[in-house]
């Protein structure tokens, strides 16, 4: 199916997205194949989305967009490619390594410094709260 770029002011109910819609902050609002409603269009406007890509055939079935198209997998790929997500994964892995090292130290008779573990875990949790789409992955 062919797609076209449409200004958000010209978007109408029942258009089918031909590409993911992503905010300037990098959050995925809607995935390719999503069937737009009036509420969706209002949400796009509220997120300052200027245009979208839609399939030209307005009466197309959103489930027939592409054979084998996996919406969830597309979201995962989109999130995984973002610099913010890569930074989150790096910080998360560092936190896990710190926790493992702390427990290995305890097994060798060292004291467990709970405040250090708490600080690491709190930093990761705050990133998840600030960047909620990292949990989509």
Rosetta constraint file for C-alpha pairs under 8 A:
AtomPair CA 1 CA 55 HARMONIC 6.49 0.50
AtomPair CA 1 CA 56 HARMONIC 7.31 0.50
AtomPair CA 1 CA 57 HARMONIC 7.43 0.50
AtomPair CA 1 CA 65 HARMONIC 7.54 0.50
AtomPair CA 2 CA 55 HARMONIC 5.83 0.50
AtomPair CA 2 CA 56 HARMONIC 5.88 0.50
AtomPair CA 2 CA 57 HARMONIC 7.81 0.50
AtomPair CA 3 CA 18 HARMONIC 6.15 0.50
AtomPair CA 3 CA 53 HARMONIC 6.36 0.50
AtomPair CA 3 CA 54 HARMONIC 5.33 0.50
AtomPair CA 3 CA 55 HARMONIC 4.17 0.50
AtomPair CA 3 CA 56 HARMONIC 5.26 0.50
AtomPair CA 4 CA 53 HARMONIC 5.44 0.50
AtomPair CA 4 CA 54 HARMONIC 5.60 0.50
AtomPair CA 4 CA 55 HARMONIC 6.34 0.50
AtomPair CA 4 CA 56 HARMONIC 6.28 0.50
AtomPair CA 5 CA 51 HARMONIC 6.67 0.50
AtomPair CA 5 CA 52 HARMONIC 5.74 0.50
AtomPair CA 5 CA 53 HARMONIC 4.48 0.50
AtomPair CA 5 CA 54 HARMONIC 6.54 0.50
AtomPair CA 6 CA 10 HARMONIC 6.33 0.50
AtomPair CA 6 CA 11 HARMONIC 6.45 0.50
AtomPair CA 6 CA 51 HARMONIC 5.42 0.50
AtomPair CA 6 CA 52 HARMONIC 5.40 0.50
AtomPair CA 6 CA 53 HARMONIC 6.03 0.50
AtomPair CA 6 CA 54 HARMONIC 7.05 0.50
AtomPair CA 7 CA 11 HARMONIC 6.58 0.50
AtomPair CA 7 CA 50 HARMONIC 6.01 0.50
AtomPair CA 7 CA 51 HARMONIC 4.19 0.50
AtomPair CA 7 CA 52 HARMONIC 6.51 0.50
AtomPair CA 8 CA 41 HARMONIC 7.28 0.50
AtomPair CA 8 CA 44 HARMONIC 7.53 0.50
AtomPair CA 8 CA 45 HARMONIC 6.99 0.50
AtomPair CA 8 CA 49 HARMONIC 6.98 0.50
AtomPair CA 8 CA 50 HARMONIC 5.54 0.50
AtomPair CA 8 CA 51 HARMONIC 4.81 0.50
AtomPair CA 8 CA 52 HARMONIC 6.56 0.50
AtomPair CA 11 CA 15 HARMONIC 7.29 0.50
AtomPair CA 11 CA 41 HARMONIC 7.00 0.50
AtomPair CA 12 CA 36 HARMONIC 7.43 0.50
AtomPair CA 12 CA 37 HARMONIC 7.56 0.50
AtomPair CA 12 CA 38 HARMONIC 7.12 0.50
AtomPair CA 12 CA 41 HARMONIC 7.53 0.50
AtomPair CA 13 CA 35 HARMONIC 7.96 0.50
AtomPair CA 13 CA 36 HARMONIC 5.45 0.50
AtomPair CA 13 CA 37 HARMONIC 4.70 0.50
AtomPair CA 13 CA 38 HARMONIC 5.52 0.50
AtomPair CA 13 CA 41 HARMONIC 7.85 0.50
AtomPair CA 14 CA 35 HARMONIC 5.44 0.50
AtomPair CA 14 CA 36 HARMONIC 5.00 0.50
AtomPair CA 14 CA 37 HARMONIC 6.03 0.50
AtomPair CA 14 CA 58 HARMONIC 6.92 0.50
AtomPair CA 14 CA 59 HARMONIC 7.59 0.50
AtomPair CA 15 CA 35 HARMONIC 5.81 0.50
AtomPair CA 15 CA 36 HARMONIC 5.40 0.50
AtomPair CA 15 CA 54 HARMONIC 6.36 0.50
AtomPair CA 15 CA 55 HARMONIC 7.17 0.50
AtomPair CA 15 CA 58 HARMONIC 5.58 0.50
AtomPair CA 15 CA 59 HARMONIC 7.86 0.50
AtomPair CA 16 CA 32 HARMONIC 7.72 0.50
AtomPair CA 16 CA 33 HARMONIC 5.58 0.50
AtomPair CA 16 CA 34 HARMONIC 5.58 0.50
AtomPair CA 16 CA 35 HARMONIC 4.62 0.50
AtomPair CA 16 CA 36 HARMONIC 6.20 0.50
AtomPair CA 16 CA 54 HARMONIC 5.38 0.50
AtomPair CA 16 CA 55 HARMONIC 5.76 0.50
AtomPair CA 16 CA 58 HARMONIC 7.02 0.50
AtomPair CA 16 CA 60 HARMONIC 7.47 0.50
AtomPair CA 16 CA 62 HARMONIC 6.37 0.50
AtomPair CA 17 CA 31 HARMONIC 7.25 0.50
AtomPair CA 17 CA 32 HARMONIC 5.04 0.50
AtomPair CA 17 CA 33 HARMONIC 5.03 0.50
AtomPair CA 17 CA 34 HARMONIC 5.43 0.50
AtomPair CA 17 CA 35 HARMONIC 6.68 0.50
AtomPair CA 17 CA 36 HARMONIC 7.49 0.50
AtomPair CA 17 CA 52 HARMONIC 7.28 0.50
AtomPair CA 17 CA 53 HARMONIC 5.84 0.50
AtomPair CA 17 CA 54 HARMONIC 4.31 0.50
AtomPair CA 17 CA 55 HARMONIC 6.31 0.50
AtomPair CA 18 CA 32 HARMONIC 5.14 0.50
AtomPair CA 18 CA 33 HARMONIC 6.10 0.50
AtomPair CA 18 CA 53 HARMONIC 5.22 0.50
AtomPair CA 18 CA 54 HARMONIC 4.53 0.50
AtomPair CA 18 CA 55 HARMONIC 5.41 0.50
AtomPair CA 19 CA 31 HARMONIC 6.68 0.50
AtomPair CA 19 CA 32 HARMONIC 4.47 0.50
AtomPair CA 19 CA 33 HARMONIC 7.53 0.50
AtomPair CA 19 CA 52 HARMONIC 7.59 0.50
AtomPair CA 19 CA 53 HARMONIC 5.77 0.50
AtomPair CA 19 CA 54 HARMONIC 7.20 0.50
AtomPair CA 20 CA 28 HARMONIC 6.94 0.50
AtomPair CA 20 CA 29 HARMONIC 7.68 0.50
AtomPair CA 20 CA 30 HARMONIC 5.78 0.50
AtomPair CA 20 CA 31 HARMONIC 4.20 0.50
AtomPair CA 20 CA 32 HARMONIC 4.61 0.50
AtomPair CA 21 CA 28 HARMONIC 5.88 0.50
AtomPair CA 21 CA 29 HARMONIC 5.61 0.50
AtomPair CA 21 CA 30 HARMONIC 5.21 0.50
AtomPair CA 21 CA 31 HARMONIC 6.26 0.50
AtomPair CA 21 CA 32 HARMONIC 7.62 0.50
AtomPair CA 21 CA 52 HARMONIC 6.89 0.50
AtomPair CA 22 CA 26 HARMONIC 5.65 0.50
AtomPair CA 22 CA 27 HARMONIC 5.38 0.50
AtomPair CA 22 CA 28 HARMONIC 4.38 0.50
AtomPair CA 22 CA 29 HARMONIC 5.74 0.50
AtomPair CA 22 CA 30 HARMONIC 7.38 0.50
AtomPair CA 23 CA 27 HARMONIC 5.28 0.50
AtomPair CA 23 CA 28 HARMONIC 6.50 0.50
AtomPair CA 23 CA 29 HARMONIC 6.99 0.50
AtomPair CA 23 CA 47 HARMONIC 6.74 0.50
AtomPair CA 23 CA 48 HARMONIC 7.81 0.50
AtomPair CA 23 CA 49 HARMONIC 6.85 0.50
AtomPair CA 26 CA 82 HARMONIC 7.71 0.50
AtomPair CA 27 CA 133 HARMONIC 6.31 0.50
AtomPair CA 28 CA 75 HARMONIC 7.48 0.50
AtomPair CA 28 CA 133 HARMONIC 7.63 0.50
AtomPair CA 30 CA 34 HARMONIC 6.42 0.50
AtomPair CA 31 CA 71 HARMONIC 6.61 0.50
AtomPair CA 31 CA 74 HARMONIC 7.72 0.50
AtomPair CA 31 CA 75 HARMONIC 6.96 0.50
AtomPair CA 32 CA 71 HARMONIC 7.12 0.50
AtomPair CA 33 CA 62 HARMONIC 5.22 0.50
AtomPair CA 33 CA 63 HARMONIC 7.24 0.50
AtomPair CA 33 CA 65 HARMONIC 6.24 0.50
AtomPair CA 33 CA 71 HARMONIC 7.84 0.50
AtomPair CA 34 CA 62 HARMONIC 6.54 0.50
AtomPair CA 35 CA 62 HARMONIC 6.30 0.50
AtomPair CA 36 CA 40 HARMONIC 5.73 0.50
AtomPair CA 36 CA 41 HARMONIC 6.84 0.50
AtomPair CA 37 CA 41 HARMONIC 6.45 0.50
AtomPair CA 38 CA 42 HARMONIC 6.36 0.50
AtomPair CA 39 CA 43 HARMONIC 6.22 0.50
AtomPair CA 40 CA 44 HARMONIC 6.21 0.50
AtomPair CA 41 CA 45 HARMONIC 6.28 0.50
AtomPair CA 42 CA 46 HARMONIC 6.15 0.50
AtomPair CA 43 CA 47 HARMONIC 6.23 0.50
AtomPair CA 44 CA 48 HARMONIC 6.41 0.50
AtomPair CA 44 CA 49 HARMONIC 5.36 0.50
AtomPair CA 45 CA 49 HARMONIC 5.70 0.50
AtomPair CA 45 CA 50 HARMONIC 7.46 0.50
AtomPair CA 55 CA 60 HARMONIC 7.94 0.50
AtomPair CA 60 CA 64 HARMONIC 7.41 0.50
AtomPair CA 60 CA 65 HARMONIC 7.64 0.50
AtomPair CA 61 CA 65 HARMONIC 6.86 0.50
AtomPair CA 65 CA 69 HARMONIC 7.65 0.50
AtomPair CA 70 CA 74 HARMONIC 6.22 0.50
AtomPair CA 71 CA 75 HARMONIC 6.34 0.50
AtomPair CA 72 CA 76 HARMONIC 6.28 0.50
AtomPair CA 73 CA 77 HARMONIC 6.18 0.50
AtomPair CA 74 CA 78 HARMONIC 6.17 0.50
AtomPair CA 75 CA 79 HARMONIC 6.16 0.50
AtomPair CA 75 CA 136 HARMONIC 7.69 0.50
AtomPair CA 75 CA 137 HARMONIC 7.73 0.50
AtomPair CA 76 CA 80 HARMONIC 5.93 0.50
AtomPair CA 76 CA 136 HARMONIC 6.87 0.50
AtomPair CA 76 CA 137 HARMONIC 5.11 0.50
AtomPair CA 77 CA 81 HARMONIC 6.22 0.50
AtomPair CA 78 CA 82 HARMONIC 6.91 0.50
AtomPair CA 79 CA 85 HARMONIC 6.52 0.50
AtomPair CA 79 CA 133 HARMONIC 7.49 0.50
AtomPair CA 79 CA 134 HARMONIC 6.99 0.50
AtomPair CA 79 CA 136 HARMONIC 7.73 0.50
AtomPair CA 79 CA 137 HARMONIC 6.85 0.50
AtomPair CA 80 CA 85 HARMONIC 5.92 0.50
AtomPair CA 80 CA 86 HARMONIC 6.79 0.50
AtomPair CA 80 CA 137 HARMONIC 7.22 0.50
AtomPair CA 81 CA 85 HARMONIC 7.30 0.50
AtomPair CA 81 CA 86 HARMONIC 7.35 0.50
AtomPair CA 82 CA 86 HARMONIC 6.48 0.50
AtomPair CA 83 CA 87 HARMONIC 6.14 0.50
AtomPair CA 84 CA 88 HARMONIC 6.16 0.50
AtomPair CA 85 CA 89 HARMONIC 6.18 0.50
AtomPair CA 85 CA 134 HARMONIC 6.06 0.50
AtomPair CA 86 CA 90 HARMONIC 6.25 0.50
AtomPair CA 87 CA 91 HARMONIC 6.23 0.50
AtomPair CA 88 CA 92 HARMONIC 5.96 0.50
AtomPair CA 88 CA 124 HARMONIC 7.77 0.50
AtomPair CA 88 CA 127 HARMONIC 7.24 0.50
AtomPair CA 88 CA 134 HARMONIC 7.73 0.50
AtomPair CA 89 CA 93 HARMONIC 6.04 0.50
AtomPair CA 90 CA 94 HARMONIC 6.22 0.50
AtomPair CA 91 CA 95 HARMONIC 6.15 0.50
AtomPair CA 91 CA 124 HARMONIC 7.13 0.50
AtomPair CA 92 CA 96 HARMONIC 6.28 0.50
AtomPair CA 92 CA 124 HARMONIC 6.25 0.50
AtomPair CA 93 CA 97 HARMONIC 6.14 0.50
AtomPair CA 94 CA 98 HARMONIC 6.19 0.50
AtomPair CA 95 CA 99 HARMONIC 6.30 0.50
AtomPair CA 95 CA 120 HARMONIC 5.72 0.50
AtomPair CA 95 CA 121 HARMONIC 6.83 0.50
AtomPair CA 95 CA 124 HARMONIC 7.61 0.50
AtomPair CA 96 CA 100 HARMONIC 6.17 0.50
AtomPair CA 97 CA 101 HARMONIC 6.06 0.50
AtomPair CA 98 CA 102 HARMONIC 6.11 0.50
AtomPair CA 98 CA 117 HARMONIC 7.55 0.50
AtomPair CA 99 CA 103 HARMONIC 6.34 0.50
AtomPair CA 99 CA 117 HARMONIC 6.36 0.50
AtomPair CA 100 CA 104 HARMONIC 6.15 0.50
AtomPair CA 101 CA 105 HARMONIC 6.12 0.50
AtomPair CA 102 CA 106 HARMONIC 6.36 0.50
AtomPair CA 102 CA 112 HARMONIC 6.46 0.50
AtomPair CA 102 CA 113 HARMONIC 7.78 0.50
AtomPair CA 103 CA 107 HARMONIC 6.29 0.50
AtomPair CA 103 CA 112 HARMONIC 7.40 0.50
AtomPair CA 104 CA 108 HARMONIC 6.48 0.50
AtomPair CA 105 CA 109 HARMONIC 6.41 0.50
AtomPair CA 105 CA 110 HARMONIC 5.16 0.50
AtomPair CA 105 CA 111 HARMONIC 7.42 0.50
AtomPair CA 105 CA 112 HARMONIC 7.60 0.50
AtomPair CA 106 CA 110 HARMONIC 4.76 0.50
AtomPair CA 106 CA 111 HARMONIC 5.95 0.50
AtomPair CA 106 CA 112 HARMONIC 6.04 0.50
AtomPair CA 113 CA 117 HARMONIC 6.87 0.50
AtomPair CA 114 CA 118 HARMONIC 6.03 0.50
AtomPair CA 115 CA 119 HARMONIC 6.03 0.50
AtomPair CA 116 CA 120 HARMONIC 6.33 0.50
AtomPair CA 117 CA 121 HARMONIC 6.17 0.50
AtomPair CA 118 CA 122 HARMONIC 5.95 0.50
AtomPair CA 119 CA 123 HARMONIC 6.23 0.50
AtomPair CA 120 CA 124 HARMONIC 6.55 0.50
AtomPair CA 121 CA 125 HARMONIC 6.23 0.50
AtomPair CA 122 CA 126 HARMONIC 6.07 0.50
AtomPair CA 123 CA 127 HARMONIC 6.40 0.50
AtomPair CA 124 CA 128 HARMONIC 6.46 0.50
AtomPair CA 125 CA 129 HARMONIC 6.31 0.50
AtomPair CA 126 CA 130 HARMONIC 6.15 0.50
AtomPair CA 127 CA 131 HARMONIC 5.85 0.50
AtomPair CA 128 CA 132 HARMONIC 5.31 0.50
AtomPair CA 128 CA 133 HARMONIC 7.86 0.50
AtomPair CA 128 CA 134 HARMONIC 6.49 0.50
AtomPair CA 128 CA 135 HARMONIC 6.97 0.50
AtomPair CA 132 CA 136 HARMONIC 7.71 0.50
AtomPair CA 133 CA 137 HARMONIC 7.64 0.50
